[in-house]
Amino acid sequence: MADNTQNTNDNGKQWYFNTATGKPELGKLSPVGQRSGPYKSRKDAEDAWKIVQERNLIWDEQNRKWNAWNNGSGSDGK
């Protein structure tokens, strides 16, 4: 059986981020459309927007490189 303790507290609940209130929640308290996660800790849930922004920057850069390559500026001209 897999060890899932990194994502839970003593009661077996996981941390989520409520996108409507901007606050972390222990357990699935809010509707799924207002909840992101689960996160490894309360701190990670508190940093959810920061994590999303960092990932978006990485993905935007990957998309920019992909589009440049796809348009020929990143190919070897063959």
N, CA and C of each residue as an Amber inpcrd file, in Angstrom:
protein
   234
   0.8500000  -1.1830000   0.0000000   0.0000000   0.0000000   0.0000000
   0.8920000   1.2430000   0.0000000   0.5340000   2.2330000  -0.8010000
   1.3400000   3.4580000  -0.9310000   1.2080000   4.3310000   0.3050000
   2.2970000   5.0000000   0.6420000   2.3000000   5.9200000   1.7760000
   1.8550000   7.2880000   1.3070000   0.6940000   7.7390000   1.7530000
   0.1220000   9.0190000   1.3290000   0.1850000  10.0590000   2.4370000
   0.9720000   9.8480000   3.4680000   0.9660000  10.7330000   4.6290000
   1.4510000  12.1300000   4.3080000   2.2350000  12.3180000   3.2520000
   2.7360000  13.6500000   2.9350000   1.6110000  14.6100000   2.5570000
   0.4760000  14.0890000   2.1160000  -0.6280000  14.9320000   1.6750000
  -1.7280000  15.0700000   2.7250000  -1.5380000  14.4920000   3.8800000
  -2.6260000  14.4530000   4.8440000  -2.1810000  14.9140000   6.2260000
  -3.1790000  15.1690000   7.0740000  -2.8880000  15.4300000   8.4830000
  -3.2420000  14.1640000   9.2590000  -3.2910000  14.2510000  10.5630000
  -3.5600000  13.0740000  11.3870000  -4.9460000  12.4750000  11.1430000
  -5.8760000  13.2920000  10.6590000  -7.2330000  12.8110000  10.4110000
  -7.4060000  12.2720000   8.9980000  -6.3430000  12.2450000   8.2070000
  -6.4260000  11.7340000   6.8500000  -6.9640000  12.7320000   5.8450000
  -7.1600000  13.9780000   6.2430000  -7.6770000  14.9920000   5.3210000
  -6.5180000  15.6650000   4.5870000  -6.7990000  16.1320000   3.3730000
  -5.7990000  16.8030000   2.5620000  -6.0920000  18.3000000   2.5050000
  -5.0510000  19.0840000   2.1710000  -5.1810000  20.5310000   2.0570000
  -5.5920000  20.9240000   0.6400000  -6.5110000  21.8810000   0.5610000
  -6.9980000  22.4290000  -0.7060000  -6.9620000  23.9450000  -0.6270000
  -7.0750000  24.5860000  -1.7880000  -7.1310000  26.0380000  -1.8490000
  -8.4810000  26.4230000  -2.4110000  -9.2030000  27.2760000  -1.6820000
 -10.5000000  27.7710000  -2.1210000 -10.2620000  29.0050000  -2.9840000
 -10.5440000  28.8980000  -4.2810000 -10.2840000  30.0020000  -5.2070000
 -11.2630000  31.1630000  -5.0240000 -12.3960000  30.9200000  -4.4050000
 -13.3780000  31.9880000  -4.1670000 -12.9840000  32.8440000  -2.9600000
 -12.4970000  32.2000000  -1.9150000 -12.1500000  32.9310000  -0.6910000
 -10.6640000  33.2640000  -0.6250000  -9.8490000  32.5310000  -1.3930000
  -8.4020000  32.7410000  -1.3600000  -7.7450000  32.1590000  -0.1230000
  -8.4120000  31.1860000   0.5120000  -7.8980000  30.6130000   1.7580000
  -7.7190000  29.1140000   1.6460000  -6.7430000  28.5640000   2.3990000
  -6.5720000  27.1160000   2.4270000  -7.6790000  26.4620000   3.2510000
  -7.9900000  25.2190000   2.8900000  -9.0080000  24.4670000   3.6200000
  -8.4930000  23.0480000   3.8720000  -8.7700000  22.5390000   5.0220000
  -8.4100000  21.1670000   5.3520000  -9.6040000  20.2770000   5.0280000
  -9.4930000  19.5480000   3.9480000 -10.5770000  18.7020000   3.4780000
 -11.3320000  19.3630000   2.3400000 -12.2110000  18.5980000   1.7220000
 -13.0040000  19.0680000   0.5750000 -14.2330000  19.8190000   1.0800000
 -14.0090000  21.0400000   1.5480000 -15.0880000  21.8290000   2.1320000
 -15.8760000  22.6110000   1.0930000 -15.2000000  23.1220000   0.0860000
 -15.8580000  23.9560000  -0.9210000 -16.2060000  23.1200000  -2.1550000
 -17.1150000  23.6400000  -2.9990000 -17.4760000  22.9190000  -4.2290000
 -16.2570000  22.7290000  -5.1270000 -16.2650000  21.6790000  -5.9180000
 -15.1180000  21.3270000  -6.7490000 -14.7170000  22.4750000  -7.6800000
 -15.6480000  23.2810000  -8.1390000 -15.3470000  24.4050000  -9.0230000
 -14.6170000  25.5460000  -8.3310000 -14.5780000  25.5310000  -7.0090000
 -13.9090000  26.5730000  -6.2250000 -12.7080000  26.0250000  -5.4650000
 -12.2680000  24.8320000  -5.8510000 -11.2370000  24.1650000  -5.0660000
 -10.1040000  23.7060000  -5.9740000  -8.8690000  23.9460000  -5.5400000
  -7.7320000  23.3620000  -6.2410000  -6.9160000  22.5650000  -5.2350000
  -6.2550000  21.5490000  -5.7400000  -5.4740000  20.7040000  -4.8630000
  -5.7450000  19.2560000  -5.1640000  -5.3010000  18.3630000  -4.3260000
  -4.7850000  18.5990000  -2.9870000  -3.3260000  19.0470000  -3.0110000
  -2.9210000  19.6640000  -1.9140000  -1.5560000  20.1260000  -1.7100000
  -0.9280000  19.3460000  -0.5640000   0.4000000  19.3150000  -0.5550000
   1.1420000  18.5410000   0.4430000   1.0220000  19.1020000   1.8480000
   0.7960000  20.4180000   1.9330000   0.7480000  21.0520000   3.2500000
  -0.1300000  22.2950000   3.1990000  -0.4180000  22.8330000   4.3680000
  -1.1660000  24.0870000   4.4400000  -0.3960000  25.1950000   3.7260000
   0.9250000  25.2230000   3.9090000   1.7660000  26.2440000   3.2800000
   1.6510000  26.1740000   1.7550000   1.7000000  24.9670000   1.1910000
   1.5450000  24.8160000  -0.2580000   0.1680000  25.2980000  -0.7100000
  -0.8630000  25.0000000   0.0650000  -2.2100000  25.4620000  -0.2830000
  -2.2780000  26.9870000  -0.2180000  -1.6260000  27.5880000   0.7720000
  -1.6000000  29.0520000   0.8780000  -0.8860000  29.6810000  -0.3220000
   0.0970000  28.9640000  -0.8580000   0.8920000  29.4620000  -1.9920000
   0.3250000  29.0410000  -3.3450000  -0.9170000  28.5880000  -3.3800000
  -1.4980000  28.0480000  -4.6110000  -1.4200000  29.0330000  -5.7780000
  -1.7710000  30.2930000  -5.5740000  -1.7370000  31.2730000  -6.6790000
  -0.3040000  31.4770000  -7.1590000   0.6320000  31.5040000  -6.2460000
   2.0380000  31.6580000  -6.6100000   2.4970000  30.4710000  -7.4630000
   2.1170000  29.2730000  -7.0610000   2.4630000  28.0670000  -7.8020000
   1.8570000  28.1170000  -9.2040000   0.5970000  28.5230000  -9.3000000
  -0.0770000  28.6300000 -10.6010000   0.6280000  29.6470000 -11.4880000
   0.9700000  30.8020000 -10.9430000   1.6510000  31.8340000 -11.7270000
   3.0080000  31.3510000 -12.2220000   3.7600000  30.6630000 -11.3740000
   5.0680000  30.1370000 -11.7800000   4.9200000  29.1190000 -12.9010000
   3.9380000  28.2350000 -12.7800000   3.7120000  27.2330000 -13.8280000
   3.2780000  27.8930000 -15.1270000   2.4320000  28.9160000 -15.0330000
   1.9860000  29.6090000 -16.2420000   3.1470000  30.2840000 -16.9550000
   4.0750000  30.8680000 -16.2170000   5.2570000  31.4830000 -16.8420000
   6.0740000  30.4380000 -17.5940000   6.2580000  29.2880000 -16.9850000
   7.0110000  28.2060000 -17.6310000   6.2860000  27.7460000 -18.8930000
   4.9830000  27.5410000 -18.7980000   4.2240000  27.0670000 -19.9520000
   4.1890000  28.1130000 -21.0620000   4.0710000  29.3970000 -20.7010000
   4.0970000  30.4640000 -21.7130000   5.4190000  30.4700000 -22.4640000
   6.5210000  30.2790000 -21.7480000   7.8310000  30.2410000 -22.3870000
   7.9520000  29.0060000 -23.2880000   7.4540000  27.8770000 -22.8220000
   7.4790000  26.6680000 -23.6520000   6.6380000  26.8640000 -24.9070000
   5.4850000  27.5040000 -24.7730000   4.6350000  27.7760000 -25.9350000
   5.3210000  28.7280000 -26.9070000   6.0050000  29.7510000 -26.3860000
   6.7120000  30.6990000 -27.2320000   7.7780000  29.9770000 -28.0480000
   8.5500000  29.1090000 -27.3840000   9.5890000  28.3520000 -28.0780000
   8.9820000  27.4010000 -29.1080000   7.9070000  26.7430000 -28.7470000
   7.2420000  25.8260000 -29.6660000   6.7390000  26.5790000 -30.9020000
   6.0810000  27.7100000 -30.6870000   5.5530000  28.4910000 -31.8020000
   6.6660000  29.0290000 -32.6880000   7.7750000  29.4430000 -32.0980000
   8.9110000  29.9230000 -32.8780000   9.4770000  28.7900000 -33.7260000
   9.6120000  27.6220000 -33.1560000  10.1280000  26.4670000 -33.8920000
   9.1410000  26.0710000 -34.9810000   7.8590000  26.0730000 -34.6480000
   6.8080000  25.6760000 -35.5800000   6.7220000  26.6360000 -36.7700000
   7.0940000  27.8980000 -36.5730000   7.0450000  28.9020000 -37.6360000
   8.3320000  28.9470000 -38.4430000   9.2620000  28.0730000 -38.1460000
  10.4770000  27.9780000 -38.9320000  11.6750000  28.6880000 -38.3480000
  11.4850000  29.5560000 -37.3840000  12.6240000  30.2780000 -36.8490000
  13.4710000  29.4210000 -35.9210000  12.9620000  28.2710000 -35.5450000
  13.7290000  27.3800000 -34.6890000  14.1920000  26.1310000 -35.4030000
  13.9270000  26.0370000 -36.7130000  14.3470000  24.8500000 -37.4540000
  15.6680000  25.1130000 -38.1600000  16.2140000  24.0790000 -38.7830000
  17.4950000  24.2340000 -39.4800000  17.3080000  24.6300000 -40.9480000
  16.0720000  24.9520000 -41.3410000  15.8190000  25.4660000 -42.6890000
  15.5770000  24.3860000 -43.7270000  15.5290000  23.1270000 -43.3400000
  15.2990000  22.0410000 -44.3030000  13.8330000  21.8510000 -44.5830000
